[in-house]
């Protein structure tokens, strides 16, 4: 992973900003950026009325200039796609998850290699999951305006100040990357994040498994097994319908309607009219498809769709606390946010006997994972509980 290694003062943010609305300008800009070792990248998109996020603007900066690529105005984005796919250019994001999703949906590939300043910041003692504005304030003492956080980026012309706001998202990211890169090198931690970033650009993370759509409905475990099967079939159908029509899943069928259909199991569209969460318009449009879902579910074995969540025992709670305490101690000794090492859920999984965990792999194992596991095992041995297995 390539990192900034320049010494000396913090560089100034790039001042030159160009708005790109035609193919020739995009080709020229992309050609310049492909000569760089790294670029800072951000996106603006909209998804309130669609299933898939609609890419509207892509912001890219290097140490000298900022390019605002108006995706809506451009017919051919091939130069941009080639730049993002160029493995000789490191792409720097902050909180990349949503940007990666929208870029993957638009281009069918993920930008690589990648560096995420939000993921890197906790290794330098900064808070985990720190927002961009807070990061810039903490590193550069710059208070960024928040006036356009709710802008509709699909409208043209954009409101006054929107492009300046968008430019700031990469203008200062370019500087923040320099600062973070320097500090990672100084602390000899520049290689620690390679595995994390490789995991982030695994395309399987963004491929939708519609058969698991029921997991979005938090109350699924309150239903009887046969009702859970109905919920799973309806949620699967809703996800596929939303994808096919490119509409939000809630526009196809609200969560409470999914639950009520699974719970009541109506046998005809007339019986569906008794479900208040199911509008007549939805019933008329999708009634037959929903009845087919219920029929399919009725032919399945009446089994739970997943093991029901169970609260930890008192002994497991004790071991989880020991694990969390050890995690906190190790994090403090390395000046790293504990949440960047592992969550309470991961510690609970460790106590339950799971070993294929992020905490036990890569740099986290040496920093904290081995110590946490040893502390839990020692506590088990002292009590003779044997809760966590081998």
N, C-alpha and C positions, 0 to 999 in steps of 0.2 A: 504494500500500500504506500503510495507516494504521499509525502507530507511536506509542508512548507518547512524549510530549514534555514531560511535567511535570518541573520542576526540583526540586532539594532532596534531602532524605534518602530512603533506600530505604524504601518503604512497608512496613507490617506485613502479614504474610500474613493472609488472611481467616480469622476464627475461627469464625464461625457455620457449622455443618454440618447439613444436613437430608437424611434418607434418604427417598427418594420411592418409594412402593409403590402409589399409587393414581392414577387418571386425573386427578382434580381437582387434586391437588398438583402433578402434572407440568404440567398446563396453566398453573397459576399461576406455577410456577417458570420455564417456558419463556417466558411473557409478560414476566416481569421481565428475563430474559437478553436478549430481543430488543430491549430498550431500551439495551443496552450497546454501546459501540464495539467491544469485544473480549471474548472469553471463553477461558479455558484448558480444554482438553479432553483426556481420556484414556479408555481403555477397558480392561476386563478381559474376556477371552474364553477359550475352550477349544477345542482342535482335535485332541486326542490320538486320539479315536475317530471323527472325521468328516473328510470332505474339505474342507468349507467351515468356517471358524471360527464357533463358536457364541458370539454376543454375550451376555454375562451382566450386565455392569454398565457404565454410562457415568458418568464423573465430569466435572463441569463447575464452574468457579469464575469469579468475577469478583473485583474488589478487595475485596468485602465478605462474600461467602458462598460456600459449597461445596455443591453438590447431588450426591447419590449416587443415580443413577437405576437402580432395580432392574428391569432389562429382563425378567427371568424372571417377576416378579410382575405385570407390566403387560400388558394385552391390547391397548391402543391406544397406539402410539408416535408418532402423527401430530404432536403438539406438538413432540416431540424432532426428528423429521424436518424439520419446518418451520423450527425454530431452526437446525439445521445447514445448511439450504439458504438461509438468509437472507443475501443478499449484502451487507447493511449491517452485518453483525457479523463481525469478523475472528476466525477460530478459531486458537488457539495450541496447537500440539502440541510434544512433544519426541520425535524419532525417529518420525515419523508413519506410516511405510510400512505397518506391520502394522495400525495403527488405521484407516488409510484402506481397507485391504483388507476388514476386517471390516465397516466401516460401508457400504462400497459393496455388499457382498454382502447386507447386511440391508435397505438402503434403496434400492438401485439408483441412487444418486447419490453424489457426493463432496462433502464439506463445503468451501465456498468463500465468501470468500477464505481463504487459509491462511497461517500463519507457523509455521516449524519452528525451534525454538531450537537443535536439534542442527546444522542446516544453517547457521544464522547464527553460531554460536559461533566457528568458525575464522576469520571475518573480523575477530575481535577478538583474535586471537593465541592462542585456546584450541585444544586438540587437536581434530582431525577425528574424527568418530564418537564423541564423548564421551557416555558413558552419563548418565542422568538424575541418579543419586546423585552422580557425580563433578562434574557441572555445578553442582549445588546447593552442594556443598562448596566448589568453586572460587569461585563468585560470592557466596555468602551465609555461608560458613563454618558450615554446618549438616550434621551427620552423620546421614543418614537410616537408619532400621533396615531390615534386609533379611529380616525374619522370615517374610514371606508371599510370597516370590517364587515358591513352588511351590504356592500355594493352589489348590484346586479351586473356581473361582468359580461353578460351576454348582450347588453344593450349598447347601441352605438348612436350618437357619440357617448362616450363615457363621461360621467360628471366631472366638473372641475376638481383637480387635485387627485383624481383616482390613479392616473399614471405615475404621478410623483410617489404616491403611496406604494404602488406596485414596484417601482424602481428601488425604493428603500428596502424591500424584502430581500434583494440580492446585493444591493450596494454595500450594506453593512455586514451581510453574511460573508462577503469576500474578505473583509477585515477580520471578522470573528474567526474564520477558518485559519487565518494566519496566526492569530493569538493562540488558539487551541492547539494547532499543529506544533507551534514552538514549545508550548508547555508539555505536550505529550512526549516530544523528543527529549526535553530536559529531564523528565521523570522516567525516561526509558520505557514508556508505555505505548509507543506508536504501533506496536504489533499486536497489542491486546485485542483490538476491535475487529481484526480481519475476519474472524469466524462469524461475529455478529453481522457484519455487513454482507458477507456471503449469504447468510441465511435470509437477509432482507430482500435479496434479488432472486430468490427462488420463485419462479413463476407459479408453482403449485399453490402458493399462498393466496393467489388471486383467482384461481380457478374455482368456480362455485360448484359445490356438491349439493344439488337441490334436495337429495334424500336426507340431508342434515339440517334442513331449514327449520324444522320443529324446535331446534335448540334456541332460536330467537324468542320463543314464547316461554317466558319465565315460569308460568304457572302449569307447565305440562305435567309435572310430577303430582299434581293434586287430582289428576284424572285417574279413573280405573284403567287397567291394562287395555281392554278393548277400546276404550275411549282414546287412549294414548295412540293406538294404532291409527284410529281415524284422524287424529290431530296430525300425525306424521304424513299421511297421504294427502290431506288437504293442504298442509304447509308446502309440501313438495309441488303440488299442482299450482299453488299460488305463486311460488318462486318462478316456475317455468313460464307461467302466464305473464308475470311482471317483466321477465327478461324478453319474452317474445314481443311484447307491446311497448317495451322501454318506458314503463310507468312505475312509479313507486309501489311497492307491494301493498301498502296501506290503501292505495287507490283501488286495487283489485279486491281486497278483502281485509277488513280491520282485524287485528289480533283477537279482540273479544268476540268477533263473529266466528273466527276459526274455532275458538274454544267452545262456544255455544253449540256450533254445529256438531263438533266431536262429542260433546256431552249429551246432547238430545238425540242425535241420530235420526233426523226426520226422514220419513219414507217417501215423501212427495213434496212438490213445491208448495202446495197449500199448507202443509205442516211447517214449512220454512217461514211462512208469514208470521208465525208466533215468535220468531226470534227478532227482537227489537234492534239488535246490532246489525241486522242484515237488511239493508234498504231494498225497497221493491224493485228499483232499477237494477241492482246487483242480482237480485233473485231472478229477474226476467232474463238477464244477460247470461248468467252463469249457473242457473239453477240445475239444469240437467247435468252439467259437468260436476257439480258438487255432489249430486246424488250418485253419480258414477264413482266418485271418490269414496263415498260412504259404503257403497256396495263392495268396492275393492277391499276396503279395510275390514269389512265383515267376513271376508273370505280368508283373512289372515288369522293365525293363531292369536288368541287373546293373551298376549304376553307383554310385559313392560318393554318399552322401546329402549330403555337404558336402566341400569341399577339406580335405585332411588338414593338421593343424597342422605347420608346419615351423619349426625353430629359426632365429633370425636369423643372418645371416652375420657374420663378424668386423667387416666394415665397418659393417654395420647396428648391431652392438653398440656400436661406437665412436660413431656418431651418436646412438644412444639415450642413451649416457652424457653426451654434450655437451648434449643436450636436457634431461636430468634435472638436470644441474649448473646450467644456466641457469634452469630452473624453480625450483630451490632458492634461487638467488640472488635472483630476483625475489620469491619468497615472503617471504624474510627481509627484504628491503628494504621490504615493505609490511606486515610483521608478520602474515602470514597462513600458516596451515598449508599446505604444498605439496600435500598430498593433497586439499585442498579445491579446488585449481586443476585438477589432472590426475593421472591414475595413470600408472604405467610402461607399462601396456597402451596408453593413449592416446598417449603419446610414441612408442611403437613403431609405432602406426598412422600417426602423423604422418610418421615416417621412411619408412614404406611408401608414402606418397603420398596418404593420406586427408586430406580437408580439411573434411568435414562433421563437425567435432568440437566438443564443448563448449568446449574450450580456445580455439578461434578465434572464438567468438561472445560477444556481450554484454560484461560487465565484465571477464571473464577475458582477452579478447583484448588489451585495453589494459594490464592488469596484468602479463600474462606471455606470452600466446599469440603475439603478434607478435614478441617478443624471442626466444622459443624457436625459432620457425620461421626467423627470420633467422640465428640461431646455427647451426642445422642446415644451412641453405643455404650459409652462408659456409664451413662445414667441408667440404661437398660440393665447392664450387667450388675450394677449395684442394687437394683430393685428386683432383678430376676424376672422382668416382665417379658422380654423378647418380643416387643411390639413390632419393631421395624424389620424383622427378618435378618437375613445374612448381609 
